[in-house]
Amino acid sequence: MMTIELIDFLFQLCGCGILGVGIWLRLSYAGYAQLLPRYSMISADSLCIAVGVIVFIVAFFGCCGSWFQSRCMLITVSWLVSGTARCEAGANTLQSKVIVQKSLFFKSSY
């Protein structure tokens, strides 16, 4: 039990670190977002903030669930982790389809 709490605490620290980097990027390089306002939602700072918040929340539920031995929190963590894995798999599938379409487009244009 203590090992799980330590690992979850380290994930919380990593989530806070990623969130801090995202906020730093947002504040330091705010002018670059105006260059491509159409793609400002997928910029590095937005992605770091989103990933940092998600990692922190999942690790927080995991740490509290293992500390208090709460079945509800542990079920919530398992749902969040499985949902995150499904989103990653979907993004990977989408990325591979986009790469195939780009390669077909470039082959047909030459």
N, C-alpha and C positions, 0 to 999 in steps of 0.2 A: 504494500500500500504506500509506503514511504517513497519508493522508487517512482511510482506513477505520479505522486504529488510533485516530486522534484522535476520530473520530465515536463509535466504540465506547467510548472513555474518557469522553467527555461523557455518553453514555447510562449508564455506570456511576455517574458522579457524580449524575445525575438519579435513578437507582434508589436510591442511598444517601440522597439528599435526601427522596424519597417515603417510604422506610423510616423515616427519622428523624422525619418528621412523624407517621407512623402510631404510632410508639412514644411520641412526645410526647402525642398525643391519648389513647392508652391509659392513660398514667400520669396525665395531668392531669384527664381527664374520666371516671375509672373509675366514679364514682357514677351517671352517666347510663346506663350499660349495665344497671344494676339496675332501671331504670324499665320497660324492655321486654326481659326476659331471653329471650323467645322469638325476638327478632330481633337478638340480640347478634352473630350471625355475619355479618350484612350491615351492621353499623355502619360508620361512616366510618373508624374506626381499624383495624378488621380488613381492610377493603378496601385501605387505604393500605399496610398491612404486606404483604398478599399481592401487590399490584401492584409494590411496591418490590422484593420478593424476586425476582419473575419477571423484571422489567426488568434487575436486577443480574446474574442468572444468564445470561440471554441475551446481554447485553453482554459479560460476562466470557468466555463461550465464543467470541464473535465477535472480541474483542480478542486472545485467546490464539491463536485459529485464524489470524488474519491475521498476527500477530507471528511465530509459528513455521511458518507456511504449512502447517498440519496439515489434511489433507483430512478426517479424521475429525471434528475440531472444527467445521470449516465446514459439513459435512453435518449435524452436530448442531444448529448454529445455524439452518440452513434448515428443519429439521424443527420446531424449537421455534417459529420465526416463523410457519410455515404452520399449526401447531397452535393458536397463539394467535389467528391470523386466523380460523380455523374456529370457535373458541370465541366470538370476538366476533360472528361472523355468526350463530351459533346463539342467542346472547343477544339480539341485535337482533331476530331472528325471534320469539323467545319474548316479548319486550317488545311487539312490534306485535300479537301475538295477544292478550295481556292487555289492551292498550288497547282493542282492538275489542270484547272481551267486556265490559269495564267500560262502554263507551259503549252497547252493546246493553242491558245491565242497567239503566242509568240511564234510557234511553228507554222501556223497558217498565214501569218503576216509576212514571213520571209519566204 
